[in-house]
Amino acid sequence: TGPPDLTHGAGSMVGSTLIYYQRVPTDGARRLDCAGNLVLCSRLLASGLLRPEARWPDKVLFSAEKSGAASRLMPHGGRLERLWWLRRGLRAMFGWGGGRIVGAKLLDFGKVAGEFFLWYNVRKENRKGSGRLLVDLHIHTCFSDGTMTPEEVVAKGGTLGFGVLAAADHNSWQGWERFSAACRAAGIRGIRGMEVDCLYDGRDIHLLAYGFSPLPRLLELAGESRRLLLKMSDDLVECLIPLWPEKELSVAQCQAWPFDPTAGGWQGIQYLLAKGVISSLPEGIALYEQHGCGYDRYPFPPVREVISAIHEAGGRAVLAHPCNWLDETRPEELLHHLDTLYQMGLDGIECHYPANSPQMTALCRDFCQRRGILITAGSDDHGAFGKNHHGVRYYMGAVKADEKDLVLGDLLI
C-alpha cells in the first residue's frame, strides 16, 4: 500500500523546505520541517533529529514551495529514484522542461545538489545497516513471560535500528494495541504476532502466527493452550507439596498469587520463588520436566488445527525455532518433518534464530526457497527473563537479519 494522503499543515515555510513524514494516519502525521540548506540538514542528520528513513518506500522526503500547497510525492526505489534526481538536476541547471517539479517551483542547482547530497548520505547510512531496516519478529512482552512493556520493546528496537518488529507473546495478542501504537509513533513497521503452543508428532511445538485478525476459533485454541500452561503449574505445585511441607504450598494459593507482569516468567514460578522453593525464576523451568509436568504430557491443540485457524483469521503460520524440535545432523528426517508441516499448510520457518546452527539455518532457508515460503528472523527476547539458556543468549540484536536476507511476503503489506 502507498503512503497516506499527505498535505502540508498550517505554518510558515521559508523557501524550499525539506519535509519528513512517517507512515501514520493523516490526522496523526508527525512532521519535521527544516530549511533546505545542506549545513542545517547535515547537522540535523548527525544529531539524530532527522532520521535516515529514505530507503523505506512509505517514508517520504520531498520538497515544497513556501505557499504550502499540496505536493506530489517523490518516487522511491532504485532506478526510478535516481532518474528523478537526474531530471531535477537537469531542470535546475538548464531550465529543461519548464514548469513545476514535484509541486515545487524550480530550485537553483545549489539547493538541488544540497538536497541530493543529503539523500545520498541517507541512502548510504541505510546500506550500512543504520537505516532501521533490521527485522525481529519474535519478541515477548509483559503480556506473556517477558519483562518489557510493549512501549519498552519498541523503544529498544528503535535504538538498535530495527525497522520491522513483531511482539509474539505466548498464546496471547492482548498487547497488540499498545505495541502497534508505539510502533506508529516510532516510525517502525509493527506486525501483529502470537506464539501458539500446539502438538505435532507427540511433541509440543510453537507456531508463530502473524498478520491475523483476532477471530474466535484462533483465540479459542490459543486460550486452550494458555489454560494448559496454567494447569502445568498447578500440577507441579501439587507434586511439590509433599516434598516441601515446610513451605505450606497449595494449588489454590498459587492460582490466587498476584502475578507481576514486569518480573518475567509466569504465575507458577513467581509463586515458587516467593515461597522459597527456587532461588531464581529460570531455575523453576527445569522442575516441570523433573516432576512429570513437561509440555509433551499435555494435550495442546493439534498443529494442523492451529494452522487452519491461523489461515481462517487471515494470518500466516511460521514454525518457531526449528532447532528446538529438529536435528540438523539428521537432515533427511528434518526435511521429512518440514515437508509434513508444509503439507499441513505451514507458511514459513524462523530460519534466523540465536540457537539455530549455521547448518540448521542453511537447511531451513533452502527448504523455504524451494517451497516458496516465508523466511523469518527472531531473537526470542524476553527482556531480563531467560536471557541465557544452554549457553545461548537471547536478546534483540542477537540475530541481525536485514529484510533483504528474508522473505516476508504479504506480512509487510
QUIMOVEN-V42460 format. One line per field, one symbol per residue. phi: phi as a letter, one per 40 degrees, with the letter a starting at -180 (. if undefined). psi: psi as a letter, one per 20 degrees, with the letter a starting at -180 (. if undefined). A space follows every 10 residues. Layout:
phi: ???
psi: ???
This chain:
phi: .ccccbbccc hcbbgcbcbb bbcaddcbcb bbbadcbccc cccccccgcb ccbccccbbb babacccgcc bccccbhfcc cccccccccc cccbgcgfgc bfgbcdcccd ccccccccdc ccccccccgc cfbcbababb bccbbcbccd cccccccccc gcbbbbcbcc fabccccccc ccccccgbcb bcbabbcaba fgbcbbbccb gccccdcccc cccccccccc cdcdcccdcc dccbcccfca cccccccccc cccggadccc cccccgcbba cdcccccccc bgbcdccbcc dcccccdccc cdcgbbbbcc fdccbbbccb cccdcccccc cccchdcibc cbadcccdcc dccccccccc cgbcbbbacg cbgccgcbaf gbcbachcbb bccccbbbfc ccc
psi: qrrroprqrq qpqobppppo qqnrqgijpp qopqqlqggg ghggghiiho qnjhhpijpp prqqriijqq qrqpqqocgg ghhghggggg ghgjjphabq oljqqpqqhg hghghggggg hggghghijj kkiqpoknqq aiidjriqrh hhgggggghi kpipqppmqo kpjhjggggg ghgghikpop pprpopprpp kjqprppopq krqmqggghg ghhghhghhh hghghggghi gihmhiilqq gghghipopo iiirbrgghh ghghijhqiq ghhhghhghh kkkrgijqmq qqhghggghg ghjjappppq mhhhhqoiim hggghgghhg hghijpirqm hoqhiprhgg gggggggghh ikrqorqqhk pjcipkhppk jppoqpihon pqhiiroicj hj.
